[in-house]
């Protein structure tokens, strides 16, 4: 049996690997867009789900793809942002907006990274917005 400290370190890695394999096998690209580094841009990922890249947040023009997959009858939503590991300029995080219709009434608005780090949203009038400092695999749970 693994000691507790070792399990804490291995567990997020196993979850990340399983989620990555799962998404590679079944995800379809929901959106791909070439974002101008100087001007930034906006990607409509799905109805009610938008990604905004601020002007000068990228060091060069970058093609960005977002894969989205819903599991458990749409209650568990995985979002894979590519290129994986992409980071943004200081104080210029990417902004992910989800409408109330996309999120679902009464849902937990916490977005999680593949290692289990929780990202709390900024409430907006018609939904919620999260700030992403890098691209990776994220997920949230609807009710």
DSSP file (Angstrom, degrees, kcal/mol; ACC not computed):
  #  RESIDUE AA STRUCTURE BP1 BP2  ACC     N-H-->O    O-->H-N    N-H-->O    O-->H-N    TCO  KAPPA ALPHA  PHI   PSI    X-CA   Y-CA   Z-CA
    1    1 A X              0   0    0      0, 0.0     2,-0.2     0, 0.0     0, 0.0   0.000 360.0 360.0 360.0 137.4    0.0    0.0    0.0
    2    2 A X        -     0   0    0      1,-0.1     2,-0.0     2,-0.1     0, 0.0  -0.470 360.0-111.7 -75.9 143.8    1.3    3.5   -0.9
    3    3 A X     >  -     0   0    0     -2,-0.2     4,-2.2     1,-0.1     5,-0.2  -0.326  31.5-107.4 -70.0 162.6    1.9    6.0    1.9
    4    4 A X  H  > S+     0   0    0      1,-0.2     4,-2.0     2,-0.2     5,-0.1   0.878 116.5  51.9 -60.9 -42.7   -0.4    9.0    2.0
    5    5 A X  H  > S+     0   0    0      1,-0.2     4,-1.4     2,-0.2    -1,-0.2   0.906 110.9  47.8 -63.3 -42.1    2.2   11.5    0.8
    6    6 A X  H  > S+     0   0    0      1,-0.2     4,-2.3     2,-0.2     5,-0.2   0.904 110.2  52.4 -65.9 -41.1    3.1    9.4   -2.3
    7    7 A X  H  X S+     0   0    0     -4,-2.2     4,-2.8     1,-0.2    -1,-0.2   0.882 105.5  55.7 -61.5 -38.4   -0.6    8.9   -3.1
    8    8 A X  H  X S+     0   0    0     -4,-2.0     4,-0.7     1,-0.2    -1,-0.2   0.865 112.4  42.5 -62.6 -35.9   -1.2   12.7   -2.9
    9    9 A X  H  X S+     0   0    0     -4,-1.4     4,-0.7    -3,-0.2    -2,-0.2   0.864 119.0  42.2 -79.4 -36.0    1.5   13.2   -5.5
   10   10 A X  H  X S+     0   0    0     -4,-2.3     4,-2.4     1,-0.1     3,-0.4   0.885 101.4  69.4 -78.3 -39.6    0.6   10.4   -7.8
   11   11 A X  H  X S+     0   0    0     -4,-2.8     4,-2.5     1,-0.2     5,-0.2   0.885  99.5  45.8 -51.1 -52.7   -3.2   10.8   -7.7
   12   12 A X  H  X S+     0   0    0     -4,-0.7     4,-2.6     1,-0.2    -1,-0.2   0.881 113.0  52.1 -61.6 -34.7   -3.4   14.2   -9.7
   13   13 A X  H  X S+     0   0    0     -4,-0.7     4,-2.4    -3,-0.4    -1,-0.2   0.908 110.3  47.3 -66.3 -41.1   -1.0   12.7  -12.3
   14   14 A X  H  X S+     0   0    0     -4,-2.4     4,-2.8     2,-0.2     5,-0.2   0.924 112.8  49.1 -65.5 -44.1   -3.1    9.6  -12.8
   15   15 A X  H  X S+     0   0    0     -4,-2.5     4,-2.8    -5,-0.2     5,-0.2   0.934 111.9  49.0 -60.1 -46.4   -6.3   11.7  -13.1
   16   16 A X  H  X S+     0   0    0     -4,-2.6     4,-2.4    -5,-0.2    -2,-0.2   0.914 112.8  47.5 -60.9 -43.2   -4.6   14.0  -15.6
   17   17 A X  H  X S+     0   0    0     -4,-2.4     4,-2.6     2,-0.2     5,-0.2   0.939 113.4  46.8 -64.3 -47.2   -3.3   11.1  -17.7
   18   18 A X  H  X S+     0   0    0     -4,-2.8     4,-2.5     1,-0.2    -2,-0.2   0.919 114.0  48.0 -61.5 -44.4   -6.7    9.3  -17.7
   19   19 A X  H  X S+     0   0    0     -4,-2.8     4,-2.5    -5,-0.2    -1,-0.2   0.893 111.9  50.2 -65.1 -39.1   -8.6   12.5  -18.6
   20   20 A X  H  X S+     0   0    0     -4,-2.4     4,-2.5    -5,-0.2     5,-0.2   0.933 112.1  46.3 -64.7 -45.7   -6.1   13.3  -21.4
   21   21 A X  H  X S+     0   0    0     -4,-2.6     4,-1.9     1,-0.2    -2,-0.2   0.914 112.6  51.8 -61.9 -42.7   -6.4    9.8  -22.9
   22   22 A X  H  X S+     0   0    0     -4,-2.5     4,-1.6    -5,-0.2     5,-0.2   0.931 112.5  44.5 -58.9 -48.1  -10.2   10.0  -22.6
   23   23 A X  H  X S+     0   0    0     -4,-2.5     4,-2.7     1,-0.2    -2,-0.2   0.888 110.3  53.5 -69.2 -38.8  -10.3   13.4  -24.4
   24   24 A X  H  < S+     0   0    0     -4,-2.5    -1,-0.2     1,-0.2    -2,-0.2   0.896 111.6  48.0 -60.4 -38.6   -7.9   12.4  -27.2
   25   25 A X  H  < S+     0   0    0     -4,-1.9    -1,-0.2    -5,-0.2    -2,-0.2   0.838 130.1  13.1 -72.6 -33.9  -10.0    9.3  -27.9
   26   26 A X  H  < S+     0   0    0     -4,-1.6    -2,-0.2    -5,-0.1     2,-0.2   0.549  92.9 107.7-126.0  -8.4  -13.5   11.0  -28.0
   27   27 A X     <  -     0   0    0     -4,-2.7     2,-0.4    -5,-0.2    42,-0.1  -0.480  46.5-156.5 -81.5 145.4  -13.3   14.8  -28.2
   28   28 A X  E     -A   68   0A   0     40,-0.6    40,-1.0    -2,-0.2     2,-0.4  -0.901  34.0 -98.8-111.7 146.6  -14.1   16.7  -31.3
   29   29 A X  E     -A   67   0A   0     -2,-0.4    38,-0.2    38,-0.2     3,-0.1  -0.497  34.7-173.6 -66.0 122.4  -12.6   20.2  -31.9
   30   30 A X  E     -     0   0A   0     36,-2.2     2,-0.3    -2,-0.4    37,-0.2   0.803  68.3  -1.8 -85.4 -31.9  -15.3   22.6  -30.9
   31   31 A X  E     -A   66   0A   0     35,-1.4    35,-2.6    -3,-0.1     2,-0.4  -0.968  54.0-175.3-161.4 141.5  -13.4   25.7  -32.2
   32   32 A X  E     +A   65   0A   0     -2,-0.3     2,-0.3    33,-0.2    33,-0.2  -0.995  16.4 166.2-138.5 135.4  -10.1   26.7  -33.7
   33   33 A X  E     -A   64   0A   0     31,-2.6    31,-3.3    -2,-0.4     2,-0.7  -0.995  36.5-126.2-151.0 139.4   -9.0   30.2  -34.4
   34   34 A X  E     -A   63   0A   0     -2,-0.3     2,-0.5    29,-0.3    29,-0.3  -0.804  32.7-153.6 -85.4 119.4   -5.8   32.0  -35.3
   35   35 A X  E     -A   62   0A   0     27,-3.2    27,-2.1    -2,-0.7     2,-0.4  -0.843  10.9-130.4-101.9 127.2   -5.4   34.8  -32.6
   36   36 A X  B  >  -F   40   0B   0      4,-0.6     4,-2.9    -2,-0.5    20,-0.2  -0.610  11.8-144.7 -74.1 124.8   -3.5   37.9  -33.5
   37   37 A X  T  4 S+     0   0    0     -2,-0.4    19,-1.9     1,-0.2    21,-0.6   0.864  96.8  45.0 -60.9 -37.7   -0.9   38.6  -30.7
   38   38 A X  T  4 S+     0   0    0     17,-0.2    -1,-0.2     1,-0.1    -2,-0.0   0.909 125.1  28.8 -74.4 -43.3   -1.3   42.3  -31.0
   39   39 A X  T  4 S-     0   0    0      1,-0.2    16,-0.3    16,-0.2    -2,-0.2   0.691  92.1-150.4 -93.3 -21.2   -5.1   42.6  -31.2
   40   40 A X  B  <  -F   36   0B   0     -4,-2.9    -4,-0.6    14,-0.2     2,-0.3  -0.373  17.3-145.8  75.0-165.4   -6.2   39.5  -29.2
   41   41 A X  E     -G   53   0C   0     12,-2.3    12,-3.3    -6,-0.1     2,-0.4  -0.990   8.8-109.5 177.8 179.6   -9.4   37.9  -30.2
   42   42 A X  E     -G   52   0C   0     -2,-0.3     2,-0.5    10,-0.2    10,-0.2  -0.993  18.0-159.8-135.8 137.3  -12.6   36.0  -29.2
   43   43 A X  E     -G   51   0C   0      8,-3.0     8,-2.6    -2,-0.4     2,-1.0  -0.976  12.4-147.0-122.3 122.9  -13.6   32.4  -29.9
   44   44 A X  E     +G   50   0C   0     -2,-0.5     6,-0.2     6,-0.2     3,-0.1  -0.781  23.3 176.4 -84.6 103.6  -17.2   31.2  -29.7
   45   45 A X  E     -     0   0C   0      4,-1.9     2,-0.3    -2,-1.0    -1,-0.2   0.923  62.3 -23.3 -77.0 -46.4  -16.6   27.7  -28.4
   46   46 A X  E >  S-G   49   0C   0      3,-1.5     3,-2.6    -3,-0.2     2,-0.4  -0.932  93.7 -59.4-156.0 168.2  -20.2   26.7  -28.1
   47   47 A X  T 3  S+     0   0    0     -2,-0.3     3,-0.1     1,-0.3    52,-0.0  -0.441 130.0   8.0 -60.4 116.1  -23.5   28.4  -27.7
   48   48 A X  T 3  S+     0   0    0     -2,-0.4    51,-2.8     1,-0.1     2,-0.4   0.536 110.8  98.3  89.9   7.4  -23.1   30.3  -24.4
   49   49 A X  E <   +GH  46  98C   0     -3,-2.6    -4,-1.9    49,-0.2    -3,-1.5  -0.964  46.3 170.4-134.2 117.1  -19.3   29.6  -24.1
   50   50 A X  E     -GH  44  97C   0     47,-2.6    47,-3.2    -2,-0.4     2,-0.5  -0.969  21.0-155.3-132.1 139.1  -16.7   32.2  -25.2
   51   51 A X  E     -GH  43  96C   0     -8,-2.6    -8,-3.0    -2,-0.4     2,-0.5  -0.960  13.0-164.7-112.7 129.4  -13.0   32.5  -24.8
   52   52 A X  E     -GH  42  95C   0     43,-2.8    43,-2.6    -2,-0.5     2,-0.5  -0.961   6.4-163.3-117.5 128.6  -11.4   35.9  -24.9
   53   53 A X  E     -G   41   0C   0    -12,-3.3   -12,-2.3    -2,-0.5    41,-0.1  -0.953  24.4-131.2-107.4 121.7   -7.7   36.5  -25.4
   54   54 A X    >   -     0   0    0     -2,-0.5     3,-1.8    39,-0.3     4,-0.3  -0.312  33.4 -84.9 -72.0 153.3   -6.7   40.1  -24.5
   55   55 A X  T 3  S+     0   0    0    -16,-0.3   -16,-0.2     1,-0.3   -17,-0.2  -0.321 114.4   8.7 -56.0 138.1   -4.6   42.3  -26.8
   56   56 A X  T 3  S+     0   0    0    -19,-1.9    -1,-0.3   -20,-0.2   -18,-0.1   0.641  91.8 118.9  63.2  18.6   -0.8   41.6  -26.3
   57   57 A X    <   +     0   0    0     -3,-1.8    32,-2.1   -20,-0.3     2,-0.3   0.745  67.7  60.3 -79.5 -24.3   -1.5   38.6  -24.1
   58   58 A X  S    S-     0   0    0    -21,-0.6    30,-0.1    -4,-0.3     3,-0.1  -0.763  74.5-142.9-104.4 149.6    0.3   36.4  -26.5
   59   59 A X  S    S+     0   0    0     -2,-0.3     2,-0.3     1,-0.2    -1,-0.1   0.707  86.3   5.5 -82.1 -20.1    4.0   36.7  -27.6
   60   60 A X  S    S-     0   0    0    -23,-0.1    -1,-0.2   -25,-0.1   -25,-0.1  -0.973  98.4 -70.8-153.6 162.9    3.1   35.7  -31.2
   61   61 A X        -     0   0    0     -2,-0.3     2,-0.4    -3,-0.1   -25,-0.2  -0.371  59.9-168.8 -56.8 134.8    0.1   34.9  -33.4
   62   62 A X  E     -A   35   0A   0    -27,-2.1   -27,-3.2   -29,-0.0     2,-0.6  -0.993  26.5-132.8-139.1 132.8   -1.2   31.6  -32.2
   63   63 A X  E     -A   34   0A   0     -2,-0.4     2,-0.4   -29,-0.3   -29,-0.3  -0.756  31.4-163.6 -81.7 122.4   -3.7   29.0  -33.4
   64   64 A X  E     -A   33   0A   0    -31,-3.3   -31,-2.6    -2,-0.6     2,-0.4  -0.915   8.5-173.2-113.5 132.9   -5.9   28.2  -30.5
   65   65 A X  E     -AB  32  82A   0     17,-1.7    17,-2.8    -2,-0.4     2,-0.4  -0.942   6.8-162.1-122.9 146.6   -8.2   25.1  -30.4
   66   66 A X  E     -AB  31  81A   0    -35,-2.6   -36,-2.2    -2,-0.4   -35,-1.4  -0.986   2.4-164.7-130.4 122.5  -10.7   24.2  -27.8
   67   67 A X  E     -AB  29  80A   0     13,-2.6    13,-2.8    -2,-0.4     2,-0.4  -0.877   9.4-168.9-102.1 137.2  -12.1   20.6  -27.4
   68   68 A X  E     +AB  28  79A   0    -40,-1.0   -40,-0.6    -2,-0.4     2,-0.4  -0.989   8.6 174.7-129.7 136.4  -15.2   20.2  -25.4
   69   69 A X  E     - B   0  78A   0      9,-2.2     9,-3.1    -2,-0.4     2,-0.4  -0.991  14.5-154.8-143.0 132.5  -16.7   16.9  -24.1
   70   70 A X  E     + B   0  77A   0     -2,-0.4     2,-0.3     7,-0.2     7,-0.2  -0.883  16.2 178.8-106.7 138.5  -19.7   16.3  -21.9
   71   71 A X  E  >> + B   0  76A   0      5,-3.0     5,-2.2    -2,-0.4     4,-0.6  -0.780  56.5  41.0-127.1 172.8  -20.0   13.1  -19.8
   72   72 A X  T >45S-     0   0    0     -2,-0.3     3,-1.4     1,-0.2    -1,-0.2   0.927 137.0 -49.1  52.3  52.7  -22.6   11.8  -17.3
   73   73 A X  T 345S-     0   0    0      1,-0.3    -1,-0.2    -3,-0.2    -2,-0.1   0.845 110.7 -51.4  56.7  37.8  -25.5   13.1  -19.4
   74   74 A X  T 345S+     0   0    0      2,-0.2    -1,-0.3    -3,-0.2    -2,-0.2   0.466 115.7 110.5  83.8   1.7  -24.0   16.5  -19.7
   75   75 A X  T <<5S+     0   0    0     -3,-1.4    67,-3.9    -4,-0.6     2,-0.5   0.778  72.4  53.1 -81.8 -25.6  -23.3   17.0  -16.0
   76   76 A X  E   <S-BC  71 141A   0     -5,-2.2    -5,-3.0    65,-0.2     2,-0.5  -0.952  72.8-168.2-113.0 121.0  -19.5   16.8  -16.3
   77   77 A X  E     -BC  70 140A   0     63,-2.8    63,-1.8    -2,-0.5     2,-0.4  -0.938   3.4-164.6-116.9 123.0  -17.9   19.1  -18.8
   78   78 A X  E     -BC  69 139A   0     -9,-3.1    -9,-2.2    -2,-0.5     2,-0.5  -0.881   2.4-169.2-105.4 136.3  -14.3   18.8  -19.9
   79   79 A X  E     -BC  68 138A   0     59,-3.2    59,-2.9    -2,-0.4     2,-0.6  -0.977   2.0-167.8-126.8 116.8  -12.5   21.6  -21.8
   80   80 A X  E     -BC  67 137A   0    -13,-2.8   -13,-2.6    -2,-0.5     2,-0.4  -0.922   8.1-161.7-106.8 116.0   -9.1   21.0  -23.4
   81   81 A X  E     -B   66   0A   0     55,-2.4     2,-0.3    -2,-0.6   -15,-0.2  -0.817  21.6-118.8 -98.1 133.7   -7.4   24.2  -24.5
   82   82 A X  E    S+B   65   0A   0    -17,-2.8   -17,-1.7    -2,-0.4     2,-0.1  -0.951  90.1  47.0-127.2 146.5   -4.6   24.0  -27.0
   83   83 A X  S >  S-     0   0    0     -2,-0.3     3,-2.0   -19,-0.2    52,-0.2   0.318  93.7-132.2 -73.2 134.1   -1.7   24.5  -27.3
   84   84 A X  T 3  S+     0   0    0      1,-0.3    52,-0.2    -2,-0.1    -2,-0.1  -0.323  87.3  20.9 -59.0 133.1   -1.4   22.8  -24.0
   85   85 A X  T 3  S+     0   0    0     50,-2.9    -1,-0.3     1,-0.3    51,-0.1   0.354  82.4 153.6  89.6  -5.5    0.8   24.7  -21.5
   86   86 A X    <   -     0   0    0     -3,-2.0    49,-2.2    -5,-0.1    -1,-0.3  -0.334  26.0-161.3 -57.7 133.2    0.4   28.1  -23.4
   87   87 A X  B     -K  134   0D   0     47,-0.2     2,-0.3     6,-0.0    47,-0.2  -0.760   5.3-135.0-115.7 165.8    0.8   30.9  -20.9
   88   88 A X        -     0   0    0     45,-1.1   -30,-0.2    -2,-0.3     3,-0.1  -0.782  31.3 -84.2-119.7 160.2   -0.2   34.6  -21.2
   89   89 A X    >   -     0   0    0    -32,-2.1     3,-1.9    -2,-0.3    -1,-0.1  -0.187  65.8 -76.0 -58.5 153.8    1.5   37.9  -20.4
   90   90 A X  T 3  S+     0   0    0      1,-0.3    -1,-0.2     2,-0.1    43,-0.0  -0.230 118.1   7.5 -53.5 137.8    1.4   39.1  -16.9
   91   91 A X  T 3  S+     0   0    0     -3,-0.1    -1,-0.3     1,-0.1    -2,-0.1   0.706 109.1  95.2  60.8  23.4   -2.0   40.6  -15.9
   92   92 A X    <   +     0   0    0     -3,-1.9    -3,-0.2   -35,-0.1   -38,-0.2  -0.356  52.0 168.1-135.6  56.5   -3.5   39.4  -19.2
   93   93 A X        -     0   0    0     -5,-0.1   -39,-0.3     1,-0.1    40,-0.2  -0.275  42.8-101.6 -67.8 156.3   -5.2   36.1  -18.5
   94   94 A X  E     - I   0 132C   0     38,-2.3    38,-2.9   -41,-0.1     2,-0.5  -0.477  37.2-137.8 -68.9 150.5   -7.5   34.4  -21.0
   95   95 A X  E     -HI  52 131C   0    -43,-2.6   -43,-2.8    36,-0.2     2,-0.6  -0.964  13.3-163.7-120.3 123.6  -11.1   34.9  -20.0
   96   96 A X  E     -HI  51 130C   0     34,-2.6    34,-2.5    -2,-0.5     2,-0.4  -0.920   9.6-168.1-106.3 117.8  -13.6   32.1  -20.3
   97   97 A X  E     -HI  50 129C   0    -47,-3.2   -47,-2.6    -2,-0.6     2,-0.4  -0.900   5.6-175.2-108.8 134.2  -17.3   33.2  -20.1
   98   98 A X  E     -HI  49 128C   0     30,-2.6    30,-2.4    -2,-0.4   -49,-0.2  -0.997  20.0-133.3-127.0 130.0  -20.2   30.8  -19.7
   99   99 A X  E  >  - I   0 127C   0    -51,-2.8     4,-2.6    -2,-0.4    28,-0.3  -0.287  27.0-109.3 -73.6 163.4  -23.8   31.9  -19.8
  100  100 A X  H  > S+     0   0    0     26,-2.2     4,-3.0     1,-0.2    27,-0.1   0.873 121.0  55.6 -59.6 -37.0  -26.3   30.8  -17.3
  101  101 A X  H  4 S+     0   0    0     25,-0.3    -1,-0.2     1,-0.2     4,-0.1   0.895 110.6  44.2 -63.7 -39.6  -28.0   28.6  -20.0
  102  102 A X  H  4 S+     0   0    0    -54,-0.2    -2,-0.2     1,-0.1    -1,-0.2   0.918 119.3  41.7 -70.3 -43.2  -24.7   26.8  -20.6
  103  103 A X  H  < S-     0   0    0     -4,-2.6    40,-0.3   -55,-0.1    -2,-0.2   0.923 106.5-130.2 -71.1 -45.5  -23.8   26.4  -17.0
  104  104 A X    ><  -     0   0    0     -4,-3.0     3,-1.6    -5,-0.2    -3,-0.1   0.221  29.4 -72.4  97.8 135.5  -27.2   25.4  -15.7
  105  105 A X  T 3  S+     0   0    0      1,-0.2    38,-0.2    -4,-0.1    -4,-0.0  -0.326 116.8  12.9 -60.8 136.6  -29.1   26.8  -12.8
  106  106 A X  T 3  S+     0   0    0      1,-0.2    -1,-0.2    36,-0.1     2,-0.1   0.543  91.2 146.4  77.1   7.7  -27.8   25.8   -9.4
  107  107 A X    <   -     0   0    0     -3,-1.6     2,-0.5     1,-0.1    -1,-0.2  -0.395  60.6-102.7 -75.9 154.2  -24.5   24.4  -10.8
  108  108 A X        -     0   0    0     33,-0.7    33,-0.4     1,-0.1    -1,-0.1  -0.674  30.7-156.0 -71.2 120.8  -21.2   24.6   -8.9
  109  109 A X        +     0   0    0     -2,-0.5     2,-0.4    31,-0.1    12,-0.2   0.339  52.9 119.7 -87.0   8.3  -19.4   27.4  -10.7
  110  110 A X        -     0   0    0     10,-0.1    31,-0.4    31,-0.1     2,-0.4  -0.601  51.6-152.9 -77.3 130.7  -16.0   26.2   -9.7
  111  111 A X  E     -D  119   0A   0      8,-2.5     8,-3.1    -2,-0.4     2,-0.4  -0.863  13.6-154.1 -99.8 136.7  -13.7   25.3  -12.7
  112  112 A X  E     -DE 118 139A   0     27,-3.1    27,-2.2    -2,-0.4     6,-0.2  -0.897   7.6-137.4-117.2 142.6  -11.0   22.7  -11.9
  113  113 A X  E >   - E   0 138A   0      4,-2.2     3,-2.1    -2,-0.4    25,-0.2  -0.413  40.4 -97.8 -82.4 169.7   -7.6   22.1  -13.5
  114  114 A X  T 3  S+     0   0    0     23,-1.1   -98,-0.1     1,-0.3   -95,-0.1   0.739 126.2  55.3 -63.4 -21.8   -6.6   18.5  -14.2
  115  115 A X  T 3  S-     0   0    0   -100,-0.1    -1,-0.3     2,-0.1  -103,-0.1   0.378 124.2-103.2 -92.0   6.2   -4.5   18.5  -11.0
  116  116 A X    <   +     0   0    0     -3,-2.1     2,-0.2     1,-0.3    -2,-0.1   0.475  67.6 152.7  91.9   2.9   -7.7   19.5   -9.0
  117  117 A X        -     0   0    0      1,-0.1    -4,-2.2    -5,-0.0     2,-0.4  -0.501  40.2-133.2 -67.9 130.5   -6.9   23.2   -8.4
  118  118 A X  E     -D  112   0A   0     -2,-0.2     2,-0.5    -6,-0.2    -6,-0.2  -0.694  16.9-164.6 -90.6 136.4  -10.1   25.1   -8.0
  119  119 A X  E     -D  111   0A   0     -8,-3.1    -8,-2.5    -2,-0.4     2,-0.2  -0.974  12.1-148.4-120.0 116.0  -10.7   28.4   -9.9
  120  120 A X        -     0   0    0     -2,-0.5    11,-0.3   -10,-0.2   -10,-0.1  -0.596  19.0-125.2 -82.4 143.8  -13.6   30.5   -8.7
  121  121 A X        -     0   0    0     -2,-0.2     2,-0.7   -12,-0.2     9,-0.2  -0.377  10.0-120.5 -84.7 164.0  -15.5   32.5  -11.2
  122  122 A X  E     -J  129   0C   0      7,-3.6     7,-1.8    -2,-0.1    -1,-0.0  -0.939  40.2-122.0 -95.7 116.2  -16.2   36.2  -11.3
  123  123 A X  E     -J  128   0C   0     -2,-0.7     2,-0.3     5,-0.2     5,-0.2  -0.348  31.6-168.3 -61.3 137.9  -20.0   36.4  -11.3
  124  124 A X  E >   -J  127   0C   0      3,-2.6     3,-1.3     1,-0.1    -3,-0.0  -0.851  35.1-105.2-122.3 161.1  -21.4   38.2  -14.3
  125  125 A X  T 3  S+     0   0    0     -2,-0.3    -1,-0.1     1,-0.3    -2,-0.0   0.871 119.5  25.6 -55.3 -41.5  -25.0   39.4  -14.9
  126  126 A X  T 3  S-     0   0    0    -27,-0.0   -26,-2.2   -26,-0.0   -25,-0.3   0.147 136.2 -36.4-112.5  19.2  -25.8   36.6  -17.4
  127  127 A X  E <  S-IJ  99 124C   0     -3,-1.3    -3,-2.6   -28,-0.3     2,-0.3  -0.935  76.7 -62.0 166.1-141.1  -23.3   33.9  -16.3
  128  128 A X  E     -IJ  98 123C   0    -30,-2.4   -30,-2.6    -2,-0.3     2,-0.4  -0.974  28.9-151.9-144.6 155.0  -19.8   33.5  -14.9
  129  129 A X  E     -IJ  97 122C   0     -7,-1.8    -7,-3.6    -2,-0.3     2,-0.3  -0.997   6.9-164.5-134.4 134.3  -16.3   34.3  -16.1
  130  130 A X  E     -I   96   0C   0    -34,-2.5   -34,-2.6    -2,-0.4     2,-0.5  -0.885  16.1-135.3-114.0 146.7  -13.0   32.5  -15.2
  131  131 A X  E     -I   95   0C   0     -2,-0.3     2,-0.5   -11,-0.3   -36,-0.2  -0.905  18.3-162.4-102.0 127.3   -9.5   33.8  -15.7
  132  132 A X  E     -I   94   0C   0    -38,-2.9   -38,-2.3    -2,-0.5     3,-0.1  -0.940  13.7-172.7-112.2 122.2   -7.0   31.3  -17.1
  133  133 A X  S    S+     0   0    0     -2,-0.5   -45,-1.1   -40,-0.2     2,-0.3   0.575  76.0  11.0 -89.8  -8.8   -3.3   31.9  -16.7
  134  134 A X  B    S-K   87   0D   0    -47,-0.2     2,-0.4   -40,-0.1   -47,-0.2  -0.979  80.2-103.0-157.1 164.5   -2.4   29.0  -18.9
  135  135 A X        +     0   0    0    -49,-2.2   -50,-2.9    -2,-0.3     2,-0.3  -0.777  58.7 115.7 -95.7 138.9   -4.0   26.4  -21.2
  136  136 A X        -     0   0    0     -2,-0.4   -55,-2.4   -52,-0.2     2,-0.5  -0.843  69.7 -49.8-167.6-160.3   -4.6   22.9  -20.0
  137  137 A X  E     +C   80   0A   0     -2,-0.3   -23,-1.1   -57,-0.2     2,-0.3  -0.858  57.2 176.7 -95.5 128.1   -7.4   20.5  -19.4
  138  138 A X  E     -CE  79 113A   0    -59,-2.9   -59,-3.2    -2,-0.5     2,-0.3  -0.877   5.5-176.4-126.6 159.7  -10.2   22.0  -17.2
  139  139 A X  E     -CE  78 112A   0    -27,-2.2   -27,-3.1    -2,-0.3     2,-0.3  -0.993   7.0-175.4-152.8 157.6  -13.5   20.6  -16.0
  140  140 A X  E     -C   77   0A   0    -63,-1.8   -63,-2.8    -2,-0.3     2,-0.5  -0.963  22.8-122.4-147.4 164.7  -16.6   21.6  -14.1
  141  141 A X  E     -C   76   0A   0    -31,-0.4   -33,-0.7   -33,-0.4   -65,-0.2  -0.931  17.4-157.7-116.4 129.5  -19.8   19.9  -12.9
  142  142 A X              0   0    0    -67,-3.9   -38,-0.1    -2,-0.5   -37,-0.1  -0.576 360.0 360.0 -92.3 163.5  -23.4   21.0  -13.8
  143  143 A X              0   0    0    -40,-0.3   -68,-0.1    -2,-0.2   -39,-0.1   0.425 360.0 360.0 -89.8 360.0  -26.4   20.1  -11.7
